[in-house]
């Protein structure tokens, strides 16, 4: 259209009415694709945050001895975190079968990360002790214990 021999010069402005609908369709598709990519990125950020929480929790819980203290993981803040790990991953039904609910795990980890004031009951494995704590208490225990491990790792203890 622009290259054909014509008596007057034509510009892109002359073509826009002819391609306007296609142009806006492509622009809309591009915007929709950007929205999908942005949503996927938000999911990955969420996954990364939860992975970091699980890695830190594993670093704390799976360390039976620290600084030559064999009872380290069974006392104080670490014991609460051990019971929280059991609450996350080791629940069973009334019949004694494993109860696996990923939404429960994600929900509890999000509450821990946010430090919400909601109360939670943590039960010992022998079911003789029940501790009622808030997620904000657990977050404080979690942060202080991980900082203690980090300080020892960097030699600033």
VOBA-823081 format. One line per field, with one value per residue (C-alpha): residue in three letters; x, y, z. Coordinates in steps of 0.02 Angstrom, whole numbers, plus 32768, in hexadecimal, padded with zeros to 4 digits. Example, Ala and Ser with C-alpha at 12.3 -4.5 7.8 and 13.67 -1.06 7.14 Angstrom:
<atoms>
r	ALA/SER
east	8267/82AC
north	7F1F/7FCB
up	8186/8165
</atoms>
This chain:
<atoms>
r	UNK/UNK/UNK/UNK/UNK/UNK/UNK/UNK/UNK/UNK/UNK/UNK/UNK/UNK/UNK/UNK/UNK/UNK/UNK/UNK/UNK/UNK/UNK/UNK/UNK/UNK/UNK/UNK/UNK/UNK/UNK/UNK/UNK/UNK/UNK/UNK/UNK/UNK/UNK/UNK/UNK/UNK/UNK/UNK/UNK/UNK/UNK/UNK/UNK/UNK/UNK/UNK/UNK/UNK/UNK/UNK/UNK/UNK/UNK/UNK/UNK/UNK/UNK/UNK/UNK/UNK/UNK/UNK/UNK/UNK/UNK/UNK/UNK/UNK/UNK/UNK/UNK/UNK/UNK/UNK/UNK/UNK/UNK/UNK/UNK/UNK/UNK/UNK/UNK/UNK/UNK/UNK/UNK/UNK/UNK/UNK/UNK/UNK/UNK/UNK/UNK/UNK/UNK/UNK/UNK/UNK/UNK/UNK/UNK/UNK/UNK/UNK/UNK/UNK/UNK/UNK/UNK/UNK/UNK/UNK/UNK/UNK/UNK/UNK/UNK/UNK/UNK/UNK/UNK/UNK/UNK/UNK/UNK/UNK/UNK/UNK/UNK/UNK/UNK/UNK/UNK/UNK/UNK/UNK/UNK/UNK/UNK/UNK/UNK/UNK/UNK/UNK/UNK/UNK/UNK/UNK/UNK
east	8000/808C/80FC/8080/8090/800F/7FF6/8003/807D/8037/8070/8055/7FC5/7F69/7F7D/7F4A/7E8E/7EA7/7F11/7ECC/7E66/7EF7/7F6F/7F03/7EE7/7FA3/7FBB/7F36/7F86/802E/7FE6/7F90/8034/808D/8009/8025/80E2/80CE/805D/80DB/8165/80FE/80E6/81A1/81C6/8149/8199/8246/820D/81BE/8258/82C9/8257/825E/831A/8334/82BA/8317/83BD/837B/8316/838E/841F/8418/84B8/84FD/859A/85B2/8507/84AA/8407/840D/837C/8310/8313/82CE/82A0/82DF/8264/81D3/8213/8223/816D/813C/8194/8130/8092/80BD/80F5/80CB/8010/7FA6/7EED/7E88/7EAA/7F65/7F85/7FEF/7F8B/7FDA/7F93/8005/7F91/7FA6/8063/8063/7FE5/8049/80ED/809C/805B/8108/815A/80DD/80E4/8028/7FE2/7F76/7F8C/7FC0/7FC6/8067/8060/80F8/8112/80E1/8045/8067/808F/802A/8073/8009/806E/804F/809F/80F3/8144/817E/81C2/8226/826C/828F/82EB/8352/8385/83B6/8419/8473/84A3/84D9/8545/859B/85B3/8606/866E/8622/85DC
north	8000/8078/8044/804A/80DB/815A/8210/823E/8201/818C/8173/80F9/8167/8134/807C/8082/807F/7FE0/7F85/7FD5/7F3E/7EC5/7F3C/7F48/7E8C/7E71/7EF6/7EA3/7DF8/7E40/7E8C/7DE9/7D8A/7E08/7DEB/7D2E/7D44/7DBA/7D3D/7CB1/7D1F/7D41/7C85/7C68/7CF0/7C9C/7BF1/7C38/7C85/7BE3/7B80/7BF3/7BD9/7B1C/7B1D/7B84/7B17/7A7B/7AC8/7AE3/7A43/79C8/79FD/798B/79D4/7A84/7AC1/7A15/7A1B/7979/79BE/7A5E/7A31/79F5/7A94/7B44/7B93/7AFE/7A89/7AF9/7AF7/7A3A/7A2D/7AA8/7A39/79A5/7A0F/7A35/798C/7900/790D/786F/784A/77F9/7752/7772/778A/781C/78BB/7916/79C0/7A34/7AC8/7AB1/7AB5/7B4F/7BA8/7B86/7BBC/7C5E/7C7F/7C5D/7CD1/7D5C/7D3D/7D46/7D4B/7CAF/7C28/7B77/7AD9/7A76/79C5/795E/78B7/7858/78C6/78EF/79A7/7A2A/7AD6/7B67/7BEB/7C6F/7C72/7D15/7CB7/7C30/7CB3/7D01/7C56/7C2E/7CD2/7CCF/7C19/7C2F/7CCB/7C67/7BE4/7C69/7CBE/7C18/7BF7/7C9F/7C8F/7D27/7CC6
up	8000/802C/7F9C/7F0E/7E96/7EC7/7EAA/7F62/7FE6/8067/811A/81A8/81E0/8141/816A/8221/8200/819A/821D/82BB/82F4/82D8/832E/83CA/83CA/83CC/8451/84BD/84A5/84D6/8574/85A2/858A/85FA/8680/8677/8684/8718/8770/8753/8798/8835/884D/883D/88BD/8933/8914/8936/89DA/8A15/89E0/8A47/8ADF/8AC9/8AB2/8B4F/8BB1/8B76/8BA7/8C57/8C6F/8C22/8C90/8D29/8D74/8D73/8DCA/8E19/8E6D/8E42/8E8B/8E22/8DAF/8E40/8EA9/8EA3/8DFE/8D9C/8DF1/8DBD/8D0A/8D10/8D48/8CBE/8C3E/8C7F/8C71/8BBC/8B7C/8BF5/8C13/8C11/8C04/8C8F/8C3B/8C4A/8B90/8B54/8B33/8AA3/8A79/8A17/8A30/8AED/8ADA/8A6B/8AD9/8B78/8B26/8AEB/8B9A/8BE2/8B64/8B89/8C45/8C59/8D0B/8CED/8D71/8D47/8DB3/8DA7/8DEA/8E1C/8DC7/8E65/8E6F/8F26/8F08/8EAD/8E93/8E57/8DFC/8D78/8CCD/8D01/8D94/8D1B/8CA3/8D30/8D61/8CAA/8C88/8D28/8D13/8C5D/8C89/8D0E/8C8C/8C10/8C91/8CB7/8BFD/8BE0/8C7E/8CD5/8D67
</atoms>
